[in-house]
Amino acid sequence: MRIDPLVRIVGLATELPATTETTAWAVRAGRLSEQDAQGSGYTELPVAGDVAAPQLAAGAATSALRVAGLPAEDLDLVAHAWTHYQGHDFWSPAHYVAAATGAHAAEPVGVQQMCNGGAAALTTAVTRLLADPGTHRALVTTADCFGAPGFDRWRGDYGVLYGDSGTAAVLTDEPVGHGLDLLAVSTVAAPELERMHRGDDPFHPAGRMPTATVDVRRTKKAYLAMAGKEAFGKTVATRVHDVLAAGLADAGIDAGRPRLVLLPRLGATGLTEIYRPAVATVLPAPAIDLGGHTGHLGAGDLIANLTVAVDEDLLRPGDVAVALSAGAGFTWTCVVVRRPHRDERTNS
């Protein structure tokens, strides 16, 4: 999807808990094998403890609005995405985030597309800004906490370690003097892979009935025994190639233009074996993993990566970056952004 007229991300924030657990500690405690620790490439994970995921989202939202210089009451839309349990049954975390932030005039929308949820929520906000003349300011948030007993952040999945976070992005179609220009958002899916997170299990009437703790390894093992690892890898590589090519085409830029590619925080092994080679078939820019001190943030990888790109000045004025998001199901999204020159920042 080409984004025209201009939509700009004017505020970004990531809320990480102050407490962390290191991979070295997890190995010593018998929570993680040395092989898995090395394969992840990550050194520590943020751990929220008693803080609930939507509370982290609200904290990130407040920070992002401060950066944007916009009051919460001026928001038209709040789109909140998540992967794992949000703290209550039969309840809307999107409405909590809106209320806790002070966005009482906004429409809260919940977006559940597993770990691509942040990208799906961003796409939802962009389409509203482009299509609805009454929508001018949108807040996108994500939040996930992967604590016991519902999830084992160290051993719940193959090659992926899970950290807790809230993230937020403020979008507007109005002329604002800072931020990132959104050039394109493109998405592809492979719904035939949904069984990887279902396995051979029958459907159940309530959550966590097969096991007390979510066990992604079990369902993946069942799927790979049926379909094979090679076929899965080929599908992922093809879809990553396709979504990146579509994103560049939608943005109207050539493959040599982007300065860098921001990868989902999925662990060193998966990125090295599948994602980096697939990216290299489309883009010569360096593909970087920013998850060393966070691990995978569920639906939050995309916005957390964009936050780092802005806060650490990874982009110079005029630079273009590509951010790649991925989630079970499977779905991949490519977001193309540009840091504007100073004299362009108030022109829309």
Disulfide bonds with the S-S distance in Angstrom:
none
